[in-house]
Amino acid sequence: MVPPLSTRLTTQRLVLRPPRTGDIGELRRLLRHNQAHLNPWNPAPRPGEDPTSITEVSNTVLRHRREWKSGRSFSFMLALLTDPGRLIGKIALNGIMRGAMHGAYLGYWMDVDHQNGGLCTEGISAVLDFAFGPARLHRVQAAIMPHNPRSLRVIEKLGFRREGYAERYLQIAGKWEDHILFARTREEHPVPDGSRHDNAVA
Ligand SMILES: CC(C)(COP(=O)(O)OP(=O)(O)OC[C@H]1O[C@@H](n2cnc3c(N)ncnc32)[C@H](O)[C@@H]1OP(=O)(O)O)[C@@H](O)C(=O)NCCC(=O)NCCS
């Protein structure tokens, strides 16, 4: 069973929840503010496409909600508990595979003005509890470019295990980039009491 779209995770400082249509204006502001910060780490948009246009942001929100409902991905918007209306980042479990895998790819970014305060690490930790708890995943994978020290530090702090080095793995900002591959499995991540779920292969 897929966790409901009403899912809401809280940490000491953050609230994490799926995007909703009421977020479109705020998400657009956040993406526009962070364009220069995020462009080096994202796939380049298609020619003529503006990922911060109302149409694209609306499509993104609707796609995230569709994919959540069908269990294909779980995307969380982040906000501070003290200011829940202002979005500050996103953490997602993408490309969910069931069957013999029960795995997902982790993606994340944080508002440029909210970096280096441990917020992304705090948010991912809660998303991992969700992944290995209600989402019944067994493996969460991350791929990071060798020249992204902040992201490498986040994944190190979270205790991910390095699994390999993939040459020309993803096309980022128009260039096929090498990535270091990391993973964490259910056995390595004790799930807090109360969110235990059977993640046996289905
Ligand atoms: C990567 C990113 C999500 C981290 O968010 P964040 O909220 O700053 O993360 P945290 O504060 O939890 O941790 C960042 C760590 O990197 C460290 N750091 C910052 N700049 C660094 C640098 N140049 N070299 C090494 N470490 C650095 C910080 O000191 C902190 O470590 P610490 O807690 O031990 O002091 C954010 O920088 C970002 O959005 N980057 C652009 C998008 C991106 O790279 N996404 C990931 C793609 S794989």
The ligand as an SDF file (V2000), in Angstrom:
LIG
                    3D

 48 50  0  0  0  0  0  0  0  0999 V2000
   24.1530   19.8320   -1.1900 C   0  0  0  0  0  0  0  0  0  0  0  0
   23.1350   20.6750   -0.4250 C   0  0  0  0  0  0  0  0  0  0  0  0
   21.7620   20.0480   -0.5960 C   0  0  0  0  0  0  0  0  0  0  0  0
   23.5280   20.6540    1.0480 C   0  0  0  0  0  0  0  0  0  0  0  0
   22.5260   21.3190    1.8150 O   0  0  0  0  0  0  0  0  0  0  0  0
   22.8680   21.8730    3.2840 P   0  0  0  0  0  0  0  0  0  0  0  0
   21.5760   22.1620    3.9670 O   0  0  0  0  0  0  0  0  0  0  0  0
   23.8780   22.9370    3.1800 O   0  0  0  0  0  0  0  0  0  0  0  0
   23.5390   20.5840    3.9590 O   0  0  0  0  0  0  0  0  0  0  0  0
   24.0660   20.4410    5.4360 P   0  0  0  0  0  0  0  0  0  0  0  0
   24.1420   21.7750    6.1150 O   0  0  0  0  0  0  0  0  0  0  0  0
   23.2380   19.3750    6.0770 O   0  0  0  0  0  0  0  0  0  0  0  0
   25.5430   19.8940    5.2060 O   0  0  0  0  0  0  0  0  0  0  0  0
   26.4740   20.5800    4.3720 C   0  0  0  0  0  0  0  0  0  0  0  0
   27.8830   20.2130    4.8110 C   0  0  0  0  0  0  0  0  0  0  0  0
   28.8110   20.5930    3.7940 O   0  0  0  0  0  0  0  0  0  0  0  0
   29.8610   21.3380    4.3910 C   0  0  0  0  0  0  0  0  0  0  0  0
   30.4280   22.1990    3.3620 N   0  0  0  0  0  0  0  0  0  0  0  0
   29.9860   23.3670    2.8750 C   0  0  0  0  0  0  0  0  0  0  0  0
   30.8040   23.8330    1.9230 N   0  0  0  0  0  0  0  0  0  0  0  0
   31.8000   22.8980    1.7910 C   0  0  0  0  0  0  0  0  0  0  0  0
   32.9430   22.7950    0.9740 C   0  0  0  0  0  0  0  0  0  0  0  0
   33.2450   23.7390    0.0610 N   0  0  0  0  0  0  0  0  0  0  0  0
   33.7370   21.7000    1.1160 N   0  0  0  0  0  0  0  0  0  0  0  0
   33.4400   20.7330    2.0160 C   0  0  0  0  0  0  0  0  0  0  0  0
   32.3590   20.7780    2.8210 N   0  0  0  0  0  0  0  0  0  0  0  0
   31.5440   21.8590    2.7120 C   0  0  0  0  0  0  0  0  0  0  0  0
   29.1790   22.0900    5.5100 C   0  0  0  0  0  0  0  0  0  0  0  0
   30.1090   22.6040    6.4360 O   0  0  0  0  0  0  0  0  0  0  0  0
   28.3010   20.9580    6.0860 C   0  0  0  0  0  0  0  0  0  0  0  0
   29.0720   20.0230    6.8140 O   0  0  0  0  0  0  0  0  0  0  0  0
   29.1820   20.0850    8.4480 P   0  0  0  0  0  0  0  0  0  0  0  0
   27.7820   19.9210    8.9810 O   0  0  0  0  0  0  0  0  0  0  0  0
   30.0790   18.9580    8.7890 O   0  0  0  0  0  0  0  0  0  0  0  0
   29.7440   21.4420    8.7940 O   0  0  0  0  0  0  0  0  0  0  0  0
   23.1010   22.1460   -0.9230 C   0  0  0  0  0  0  0  0  0  0  0  0
   24.4120   22.6660   -0.8400 O   0  0  0  0  0  0  0  0  0  0  0  0
   22.6130   22.2810   -2.3460 C   0  0  0  0  0  0  0  0  0  0  0  0
   21.4140   22.4710   -2.5710 O   0  0  0  0  0  0  0  0  0  0  0  0
   23.5290   22.1970   -3.3430 N   0  0  0  0  0  0  0  0  0  0  0  0
   23.1450   22.3550   -4.7520 C   0  0  0  0  0  0  0  0  0  0  0  0
   22.3210   21.1780   -5.2500 C   0  0  0  0  0  0  0  0  0  0  0  0
   23.0250   19.8650   -5.0270 C   0  0  0  0  0  0  0  0  0  0  0  0
   24.2340   19.7700   -5.0570 O   0  0  0  0  0  0  0  0  0  0  0  0
   22.2210   18.7980   -4.7800 N   0  0  0  0  0  0  0  0  0  0  0  0
   22.7480   17.4600   -4.5810 C   0  0  0  0  0  0  0  0  0  0  0  0
   23.0910   16.8310   -5.8840 C   0  0  0  0  0  0  0  0  0  0  0  0
   23.7880   15.2080   -5.6190 S   0  0  0  0  0  0  0  0  0  0  0  0
  1  2  1  0
  2  3  1  0
  2  4  1  0
  2 36  1  0
  4  5  1  0
  5  6  1  0
  6  7  2  0
  6  8  1  0
  6  9  1  0
  9 10  1  0
 10 11  2  0
 10 12  1  0
 10 13  1  0
 13 14  1  0
 14 15  1  0
 15 16  1  0
 15 30  1  0
 16 17  1  0
 17 18  1  0
 17 28  1  0
 18 19  1  0
 18 27  1  0
 19 20  2  0
 20 21  1  0
 21 22  1  0
 21 27  2  0
 22 23  1  0
 22 24  2  0
 24 25  1  0
 25 26  2  0
 26 27  1  0
 28 29  1  0
 28 30  1  0
 30 31  1  0
 31 32  1  0
 32 33  2  0
 32 34  1  0
 32 35  1  0
 36 37  1  0
 36 38  1  0
 38 39  2  0
 38 40  1  0
 40 41  1  0
 41 42  1  0
 42 43  1  0
 43 44  2  0
 43 45  1  0
 45 46  1  0
 46 47  1  0
 47 48  1  0
M  END
$$$$
